[in-house]
Amino acid sequence: MRIALSLLLIALPLAAARKPTAAQLQAQVKRLTEERDDLKQRLAATEDLQKDIGSARKARDLAKAEAETARKETEQLRATLRENQGGSDAILKDLQDAKQAAAEARAEAARLKTENEALQLKTAAVPGEGDLVQLSEDIRPARAINLNRATPRLKAASFFAGRPKGVVVVHVLISEKGDVLAARLIQGLPGDSAEAREAGEACVEAAKHLVFDAAASKDGKTKFKVWQGVGFYLD
């Protein structure tokens, strides 16, 4: 009985000690409230941090995407520049080739102009059909066809005198057709006798009736008009 009473006496103070007071309860409520508010603040801060982290991640991803886009654009720009550079080189080469071709064309034109001028001078120097020319190495002289038949046979001035003898030279203008257009005495028989004058006149008249193979170019294609001497041999 004493033992039970002793236990009861011990338990009563303990039970009384366990029951909190109103002040303790208020303090506990205040502490719990503060802990709750602190937890809420921490939670809010955590949520804000998570939002910031999410925003940072989005910004990072966006920056990566923008960087990738910029890289692709840079590569495309470089490729375009390389292509344009190649095109520019080709255009420059074509331009240089065109300039060189133009220079060569101008040089060729100048050469042809000089050649044409020389040909024109040469052509102008070469007479045409029927032109009056001087006999030269490039001109084949006219050839009398009927000289022997046309040579006059002069009679002796008297029974005791012989016929005039010698060479009479007549200058004749021969057309491109071989006809004699004019004749003049350039060398008669020696002396100033009537026989000599008669012989000269006879040869000039005979020369007017000569027929010629006209003077011509070396190839015989172009006929010319010439003054040419004809010798009549009198015997």
C-alpha angles and dihedrals in degrees: 000000000000090000093054091047091051091052091049091051090051094047095051096064090045092052090048091049093052096057108091122222126239091255091052091049092050091048090049091049090049091049092048090047091052090048090049092050090046090050090048090051090048090048091049090047090049091050090048089048091050089049090049090048090049091048090047090050091049090048089048092049090046090049090049091050091047091047091050091048090048090049092051091047090049092051090047090049091049091049090049090049091049090049092047090047090053090048091047091051090050092047091047091050091048089049092050091047090049091050091049091047090049091050091049090047091051091049091048091047090051091049092049090047091053091046092048092049090051090048091048091051090047091046091049088051092052109080122229132229111306096009118144107246140173119244113260142149089282094052124074107217124238116264123215111232101189102030096127094050093045096049107110121241106217123202124230116264090231141001092263096042122079126230117275112271133191142067124305117192120205124188109222132187106223121196125221086259093057097254123134110242099177140001134196134174116250100165126021133177116295116273136029100264126135089248091056092049091047091050091051093049091047092052093048090052091046090051090059089063097049120117119212141195093235124244111265146173118278092264090049093233098112123054121206140195113240144173106232136171120241121195121212113200110209120196 
